[in-house]
Amino acid sequence: MEWRDEGLIIGVRRHGEGSAIAEAMTRAHGRHLGLVRGGRSARLRATLQPGNTVGLVWRARLDEHLGAYVVEPLTLRAGRLMASALALAGINYLAALVRFLPERDPHEAVYETLSLVAGALDDEALAPALVARFEAQMLAECGFALDLSRCAATGATDGLAYVSPKSGRAVSAEAGAPWRDRLLPLPPFLRESARLGAEPSAEEIADAFRLTGFFLARDLFGSSGAPLPDSRAAFLSAAAKGAR
């Protein structure tokens, strides 16, 4: 069996004396592992770094086998990302999120967004908002989508200001006013209808991570009995320092 694809490296581990097992989020074949013979050589080490985009040829006798990768460098951004504390924590955190997807289950939209976010992880102005949006996308991909399209109480699509922690549905400012202390703030840039434009404020970024963090901890990581990863806290800490 053989296929060709492109993928973003999210993890690498040693295998034997000189080989490596590379984990990539691919465009058409989902999160996929493969053996890279000679993967610990000087020639391949720089290519097999988290954050790099590579061309992949996967071969195996049977589909259920680990298989072997032949790797071709396409976009080598890892060196740039490793020079930034924000980006280094970010790529580790993105990998932790993507690992909730079943192995070999195609998620092309996730691949496209992941590639976009990875390319901007060292941009202190863009990265926090992109990662918060990716968190919301991953919640949806894993079956825990937030409904931010209309007010859960009135059906209104305007004036949405909160999210119910019970239902994950948006609530308008008017309908939510009596219970505002029990609701989570909804920053405008997280809504699907939001247009790219003005940069979110530091307060909106903080509200976004508070919102996504609540549902990630309860529904995604919590469903497997795991806490939110340290890489998320490291990313948020680096983002806060960059915002000062």
Residue pairs with C-beta under 8 A, 6 or more apart in sequence:
1 58
1 59
1 60
1 61
1 62
1 63
1 67
2 57
2 58
2 59
3 28
3 29
3 57
3 58
4 55
4 56
4 57
4 58
5 26
5 27
5 28
5 29
5 55
5 56
5 58
6 26
6 27
6 53
6 54
6 55
6 56
6 74
7 24
7 25
7 26
7 27
7 29
7 32
7 53
7 54
7 56
7 111
8 24
8 25
8 51
8 52
8 53
8 54
8 111
8 114
8 115
8 118
9 22
9 23
9 24
9 48
9 49
9 50
9 51
9 52
9 53
9 54
9 78
10 23
10 24
10 25
10 31
10 50
10 91
10 94
10 95
10 98
10 99
11 22
11 23
11 50
11 95
12 20
12 21
12 22
12 23
12 39
12 48
12 49
12 50
13 20
13 21
14 20
14 21
14 40
15 21
15 35
15 39
18 37
18 38
18 39
18 40
18 41
19 35
19 36
19 37
19 38
19 39
19 40
20 35
20 36
20 39
20 40
20 44
20 48
21 33
21 34
21 35
21 36
21 39
21 66
22 33
22 34
22 35
22 36
22 39
22 48
22 69
22 71
23 31
23 32
23 33
23 95
24 31
24 32
24 33
24 34
24 54
24 56
24 69
25 31
25 32
25 98
25 110
25 111
25 114
26 32
26 56
26 111
27 108
27 111
27 112
28 106
28 108
29 58
29 104
29 106
30 101
30 102
30 103
30 104
30 105
30 106
30 107
31 98
31 99
31 101
31 102
31 103
31 104
31 105
32 58
32 103
32 104
33 66
33 103
34 56
34 58
34 66
34 67
34 68
34 69
35 66
35 67
35 68
35 69
36 44
36 48
36 68
36 69
36 71
37 68
38 44
39 45
39 48
39 71
44 71
46 76
46 78
46 79
47 54
47 71
47 73
47 76
48 54
48 71
49 76
49 78
49 79
49 82
50 78
50 91
50 92
50 95
51 77
51 78
51 81
51 82
51 87
51 91
51 118
51 121
52 73
52 74
52 75
52 76
52 77
52 78
53 74
53 75
53 77
53 115
53 118
54 71
54 72
54 73
54 74
55 71
55 72
55 73
55 74
56 69
56 70
56 71
56 72
57 69
57 70
57 72
58 67
58 68
58 69
59 67
59 68
59 70
60 66
60 67
60 68
75 119
77 118
77 119
78 91
80 87
80 122
81 87
81 88
81 90
81 91
81 118
81 121
81 122
82 88
83 122
84 121
84 122
84 238
85 234
85 238
86 121
86 122
86 124
86 127
86 235
86 238
86 239
86 242
87 121
87 122
87 127
89 231
89 234
89 235
89 237
89 238
90 117
90 121
90 127
90 131
90 231
90 235
91 118
91 121
92 229
92 231
92 234
93 131
93 229
93 231
93 232
93 234
93 235
94 114
94 117
94 118
94 121
94 131
94 134
96 229
96 231
96 232
97 134
97 135
97 138
98 110
98 114
98 138
100 138
100 142
100 220
100 224
101 107
101 110
101 141
101 142
107 141
109 137
109 141
110 137
110 138
110 141
113 133
113 134
113 137
114 134
116 130
117 127
117 130
117 131
117 134
120 126
120 127
120 130
121 127
121 131
124 239
124 242
124 243
125 199
127 239
128 200
128 205
128 208
128 209
128 239
128 243
129 189
129 199
129 200
129 205
129 208
131 235
132 190
132 205
132 208
132 209
132 212
133 189
133 190
135 209
135 212
135 213
135 216
136 146
136 190
136 212
138 220
139 145
139 146
139 212
139 215
139 216
139 219
139 220
140 146
142 219
142 220
144 168
144 215
144 219
144 220
145 168
146 163
146 168
146 169
146 170
146 211
146 215
147 167
147 168
147 169
147 170
148 160
148 163
148 169
148 170
148 186
148 190
148 191
148 192
149 157
149 170
149 191
149 192
149 193
150 156
150 157
150 160
150 170
151 157
151 159
151 160
151 170
151 171
151 172
151 175
152 164
152 167
152 169
152 170
152 171
153 171
153 172
153 175
153 176
154 172
154 174
154 175
156 172
156 175
158 172
159 172
159 173
159 174
160 170
160 171
160 172
160 173
160 186
160 191
161 171
161 172
161 173
161 176
161 185
161 186
162 170
162 171
162 172
162 173
162 176
162 180
162 183
162 184
162 185
162 186
163 169
163 170
163 171
163 183
163 184
163 185
163 186
163 211
164 170
164 171
164 183
164 184
165 182
165 183
165 184
165 214
168 215
170 186
170 191
171 183
171 186
176 183
184 207
184 210
184 211
184 214
185 207
185 210
185 211
186 207
186 211
187 200
187 204
187 205
187 207
187 208
187 211
188 194
188 200
188 204
189 200
189 204
189 208
190 208
190 211
190 212
200 208
202 243
205 239
205 243
209 236
213 228
213 232
216 228
217 227
217 228
221 227
221 228
221 229
